[in-house]
Amino acid sequence: MQQVALQDRVRVTIEGGVADVRMVRADKMNALDQPMFDALVATGKDLITRPGLRAVVVSGEGRAFCAGLDMGRFEKMADKPGEGVMGVSNEMRLGPRSHGIANGAQYVAMVWQDIPVPVIAAVHGVAFGGGFQLALGADMRFVTPDARMSVMEIKWGLVPDMAGVLLMRGLARDDVIRELTFSGRIFDGVEAQALGFATRVCTDPREQALALAREIAGRNPDAIRAGKRLLQLPAATSAQAILQAESDEQIKLLGSPNQVEAVAAALQKRAPVFRDL
């Protein structure tokens, strides 16, 4: 087991190929201040290249998953009109593409898309604004029935800007996204599943997310990573390109050492022993 703490904001425990990522700013409901932004991005970037990684679970300690942007940022904007949330102009903060196609704030959510293995967000308490967008960056979201979520930026006279517009489009109907973005209304975990934002509603989302992560860790890691690559093909990808990508990934898997081991283990009714990538 390996444990890593980043700036008293994020703690990572890795065991059996499963990374348990915990936001640990519980006294502030894991609100997003600059150290939290930095710690989440640093965590994600480290996991992208970490050998032997099989699955990731992201959750928050205390009463909430993530309450969104730290209130101190909004107070600063109210005290200094014309300045951005970070104390500098919005153009300076948000305009540059510092992480590929994304800026720094957007990459807090998008970094989980770049991790080559499945990422599950375990959501309880609240996931408001930036916290909701952080959860959207995961491949799956396990939520409690009474979890409260909101595209809350309109409350502060803003729009979602942490990749929320992009990520919501792959999960819910366009008119639903518009209603939530324009109203900022709060919805619970049961409705989140009905709308398409929650994968599973459960009383203990972190425990169930970790259980699924361990199950994924017992599968052929080459196939898991290939599956994520296929499922992340852009929506505009042509049918021809998708079918070709399926074939290309399968050709690489067939007869490979880990695929042969998966077959042997299934036939012999034993746990497989896969090679780390």
C-alpha positions as a printed NumPy array, in Angstrom:
array([[  0.   ,   0.   ,   0.   ],
       [  1.286,   3.457,  -0.9  ],
       [  0.003,   6.736,   0.564],
       [  0.671,  10.228,  -0.764],
       [ -0.611,  13.593,   0.576],
       [ -0.624,  16.764,  -1.528],
       [ -0.738,  20.169,   0.172],
       [ -3.162,  18.97 ,   2.848],
       [ -5.849,  18.901,   0.167],
       [ -5.694,  15.463,  -1.468],
       [ -4.632,  12.092,  -0.085],
       [ -3.975,   9.153,  -2.402],
       [ -3.75 ,   5.524,  -1.311],
       [ -2.814,   2.909,  -3.903],
       [ -3.362,  -0.77 ,  -3.224],
       [ -3.745,  -3.638,  -5.686],
       [ -3.634,  -1.223,  -8.601],
       [ -6.588,   0.818,  -7.26 ],
       [ -5.961,   4.493,  -6.459],
       [ -8.232,   5.81 ,  -3.686],
       [ -8.151,   9.602,  -4.184],
       [ -9.627,  11.573,  -1.287],
       [-10.172,  15.323,  -1.051],
       [ -9.391,  16.046,   2.601],
       [-10.424,  19.671,   3.13 ],
       [-13.388,  18.471,   5.174],
       [-13.739,  21.655,   7.265],
       [-14.566,  23.567,   4.065],
       [-16.628,  20.768,   2.45 ],
       [-13.677,  20.216,   0.082],
       [-14.236,  23.59 ,  -1.577],
       [-11.951,  24.492,  -4.452],
       [ -9.252,  26.963,  -3.458],
       [ -5.974,  27.304,  -5.356],
       [ -4.161,  24.58 ,  -3.365],
       [ -7.092,  22.205,  -4.074],
       [ -6.982,  23.041,  -7.79 ],
       [ -3.233,  22.418,  -7.829],
       [ -3.433,  19.202,  -5.811],
       [ -6.171,  17.672,  -7.989],
       [ -4.309,  18.428, -11.203],
       [ -1.014,  17.156,  -9.767],
       [ -2.743,  13.972,  -8.587],
       [ -4.328,  13.329, -11.96 ],
       [ -1.11 ,  13.985, -13.865],
       [  0.785,  11.59 , -11.601],
       [ -1.804,   8.842, -12.13 ],
       [ -1.668,   9.204, -15.917],
       [  1.808,   7.67 , -16.019],
       [  1.777,   5.57 , -12.844],
       [  2.76 ,   1.957, -13.663],
       [  0.442,  -0.831, -12.608],
       [ -2.594,   1.426, -12.211],
       [ -5.88 ,  -0.418, -12.841],
       [ -8.689,   1.89 , -11.596],
       [ -9.276,   5.145,  -9.687],
       [-11.92 ,   6.254,  -7.168],
       [-12.334,   9.971,  -6.347],
       [-14.259,  11.032,  -3.226],
       [-14.399,  13.658,  -0.5  ],
       [-13.972,  13.358,   3.254],
       [-16.448,  14.826,   5.696],
       [-19.941,  16.043,   4.851],
       [-19.533,  16.57 ,   1.115],
       [-17.93 ,  15.501,  -2.113],
       [-17.094,  19.084,  -3.118],
       [-19.022,  22.301,  -2.424],
       [-17.579,  24.06 ,  -5.471],
       [-15.479,  27.198,  -5.589],
       [-14.257,  28.517,  -2.261],
       [-16.497,  31.341,  -1.032],
       [-13.448,  33.531,  -0.513],
       [-13.094,  33.777,  -4.294],
       [-16.587,  35.245,  -4.672],
       [-16.023,  37.651,  -1.791],
       [-12.885,  38.867,  -3.545],
       [-14.85 ,  39.497,  -6.741],
       [-17.495,  41.473,  -4.825],
       [-14.817,  43.602,  -3.128],
       [-12.868,  44.23 ,  -6.347],
       [-15.259,  44.538,  -9.302],
       [-13.634,  43.877, -12.661],
       [-11.138,  41.377, -11.323],
       [-11.363,  37.636, -11.887],
       [-11.909,  34.946,  -9.313],
       [ -8.175,  34.466,  -8.982],
       [ -7.523,  38.166,  -8.375],
       [ -6.373,  38.734, -11.957],
       [ -8.305,  39.417, -15.125],
       [-10.479,  36.584, -16.354],
       [ -8.728,  36.779, -19.703],
       [ -5.351,  36.17 , -18.07 ],
       [ -6.652,  33.291, -16.01 ],
       [ -9.061,  31.562, -18.379],
       [ -7.919,  32.421, -21.868],
       [ -4.594,  30.585, -22.226],
       [ -4.736,  26.876, -23.078],
       [ -2.27 ,  25.667, -20.46 ],
       [ -3.199,  21.951, -20.567],
       [ -3.677,  20.869, -24.168],
       [ -7.132,  22.076, -25.246],
       [ -8.02 ,  23.163, -21.681],
       [ -7.064,  25.909, -19.273],
       [ -6.02 ,  25.163, -15.704],
       [ -9.515,  25.278, -14.218],
       [-10.969,  23.053, -16.938],
       [ -8.182,  20.532, -16.492],
       [ -9.269,  19.889, -12.893],
       [-12.18 ,  18.012, -14.475],
       [-10.577,  16.927, -17.737],
       [ -7.453,  15.364, -16.217],
       [ -9.514,  12.315, -15.171],
       [-10.384,  11.798, -18.832],
       [ -6.666,  11.581, -19.617],
       [ -6.058,   8.836, -17.048],
       [ -5.949,   5.633, -19.151],
       [ -7.984,   3.503, -16.71 ],
       [-11.584,   3.847, -15.43 ],
       [-12.246,   6.629, -12.91 ],
       [-15.267,   6.5  , -10.571],
       [-16.478,   9.537,  -8.626],
       [-18.174,   8.654,  -5.319],
       [-20.499,  11.536,  -4.499],
       [-22.222,  12.301,  -1.184],
       [-23.403,  15.476,   0.484],
       [-23.124,  18.192,  -2.133],
       [-21.497,  18.55 ,  -5.539],
       [-22.159,  22.157,  -6.499],
       [-20.736,  24.145,  -9.396],
       [-17.1  ,  23.198,  -9.807],
       [-17.65 ,  20.152,  -7.594],
       [-20.349,  18.904,  -9.953],
       [-18.08 ,  19.457, -12.942],
       [-15.26 ,  17.604, -11.184],
       [-17.564,  14.593, -10.813],
       [-18.544,  14.835, -14.49 ],
       [-14.907,  14.313, -15.469],
       [-15.01 ,  10.748, -14.138],
       [-16.072,   7.78 , -16.273],
       [-18.797,   6.858, -13.766],
       [-20.559,   8.546, -10.84 ],
       [-21.896,   6.628,  -7.812],
       [-24.1  ,   8.903,  -5.687],
       [-26.191,   8.733,  -2.544],
       [-29.963,   9.151,  -2.971],
       [-29.894,  12.389,  -0.974],
       [-26.788,  13.871,  -2.59 ],
       [-27.437,  17.426,  -3.786],
       [-26.07 ,  18.619,  -7.098],
       [-26.325,  21.825,  -9.077],
       [-24.95 ,  23.679, -12.071],
       [-24.732,  26.563,  -9.628],
       [-22.674,  29.118, -11.536],
       [-25.744,  31.178, -12.528],
       [-26.262,  32.016,  -8.835],
       [-23.058,  34.039,  -9.05 ],
       [-23.85 ,  35.503, -12.461],
       [-21.552,  33.081, -14.269],
       [-21.619,  30.068, -16.59 ],
       [-20.017,  26.644, -15.997],
       [-16.381,  26.969, -17.027],
       [-14.634,  23.837, -15.72 ],
       [-15.462,  21.787, -18.839],
       [-19.041,  21.337, -17.629],
       [-20.641,  22.329, -20.935],
       [-18.571,  19.76 , -22.803],
       [-18.986,  16.981, -20.234],
       [-22.723,  17.423, -19.666],
       [-23.418,  17.024, -23.376],
       [-22.349,  13.407, -23.314],
       [-24.678,  12.527, -20.434],
       [-27.996,  14.377, -20.587],
       [-30.45 ,  15.803, -23.118],
       [-29.744,  19.274, -24.425],
       [-32.948,  20.778, -23.001],
       [-32.183,  19.306, -19.559],
       [-28.705,  20.845, -19.616],
       [-30.191,  24.217, -20.575],
       [-32.774,  24.115, -17.792],
       [-30.174,  23.298, -15.148],
       [-27.672,  25.851, -16.457],
       [-30.217,  28.665, -16.649],
       [-31.9  ,  27.928, -13.293],
       [-29.086,  26.594, -11.112],
       [-31.657,  24.487,  -9.289],
       [-30.546,  21.742,  -6.916],
       [-31.421,  18.123,  -7.691],
       [-30.831,  14.933,  -5.72 ],
       [-29.079,  11.686,  -6.54 ],
       [-32.232,   9.894,  -7.632],
       [-33.047,  12.61 , -10.156],
       [-29.4  ,  12.731, -11.219],
       [-29.642,   9.102, -12.299],
       [-32.899,   9.745, -14.158],
       [-31.31 ,  12.698, -15.974],
       [-28.2  ,  10.72 , -16.907],
       [-25.636,  12.245, -14.563],
       [-25.437,   9.376, -12.039],
       [-24.376,   5.849, -12.949],
       [-25.569,   4.214,  -9.745],
       [-27.501,   5.375,  -6.674],
       [-26.295,   3.699,  -3.467],
       [-26.131,   4.326,   0.265],
       [-22.323,   4.   ,   0.39 ],
       [-20.987,   5.172,  -2.975],
       [-17.321,   5.117,  -1.979],
       [-17.442,   1.502,  -0.798],
       [-19.326,   0.387,  -3.905],
       [-16.986,   2.383,  -6.134],
       [-13.962,   0.747,  -4.511],
       [-15.579,  -2.687,  -4.906],
       [-16.081,  -2.103,  -8.63 ],
       [-12.552,  -0.702,  -8.928],
       [-11.151,  -3.877,  -7.385],
       [-13.234,  -5.955,  -9.783],
       [-11.868,  -3.94 , -12.714],
       [ -8.362,  -4.424, -11.319],
       [ -8.875,  -8.176, -11.728],
       [ -9.549,  -7.879, -15.467],
       [ -7.074,  -7.805, -18.344],
       [ -5.541,  -4.324, -17.949],
       [ -4.78 ,  -4.144, -21.656],
       [ -8.462,  -4.663, -22.492],
       [ -9.604,  -2.169, -19.84 ],
       [ -7.356,   0.54 , -21.274],
       [ -8.377,  -0.318, -24.829],
       [-12.026,  -0.074, -23.779],
       [-11.507,   3.392, -22.322],
       [ -9.786,   4.566, -25.506],
       [-12.702,   3.304, -27.605],
       [-15.381,   4.787, -25.361],
       [-13.66 ,   8.165, -25.383],
       [-13.699,   8.56 , -29.153],
       [-15.245,  11.972, -29.929],
       [-18.973,  12.073, -30.611],
       [-18.285,  13.352, -34.114],
       [-16.18 ,  10.292, -34.979],
       [-17.567,   8.615, -38.077],
       [-19.113,   5.146, -37.933],
       [-16.341,   3.922, -40.214],
       [-13.637,   5.232, -37.888],
       [-15.287,   3.711, -34.802],
       [-15.597,   0.296, -36.447],
       [-11.973,   0.459, -37.565],
       [-10.848,   1.458, -34.072],
       [-12.702,  -1.532, -32.591],
       [-10.922,  -3.861, -34.985],
       [ -7.521,  -2.28 , -34.389],
       [ -7.815,  -2.584, -30.602],
       [ -9.047,  -6.185, -30.812],
       [ -6.22 ,  -7.218, -33.148],
       [ -3.695,  -5.947, -30.597],
       [ -5.438,  -7.841, -27.779],
       [ -5.954, -11.216, -29.455],
       [ -3.179, -13.611, -28.511],
       [ -1.391, -11.084, -26.304],
       [  0.045, -12.456, -23.027],
       [ -2.617, -10.914, -20.801],
       [ -5.447, -12.014, -23.084],
       [ -4.107, -15.58 , -23.119],
       [ -3.872, -15.46 , -19.329],
       [ -7.5  , -14.249, -19.087],
       [ -8.68 , -17.246, -21.11 ],
       [ -6.522, -19.705, -19.16 ],
       [ -7.706, -18.378, -15.803],
       [-11.351, -18.55 , -16.847],
       [-11.011, -22.138, -18.07 ],
       [ -9.072, -23.206, -14.975],
       [-11.448, -21.371, -12.634],
       [ -8.682, -19.428, -10.907],
       [ -7.715, -15.787, -10.4  ],
       [ -5.71 , -14.442, -13.323],
       [ -2.169, -13.142, -12.891],
       [ -1.678, -10.303, -15.326],
       [  1.543,  -8.56 , -16.259],
       [  1.812,  -4.872, -15.431],
       [  1.976,  -2.628, -18.444]])
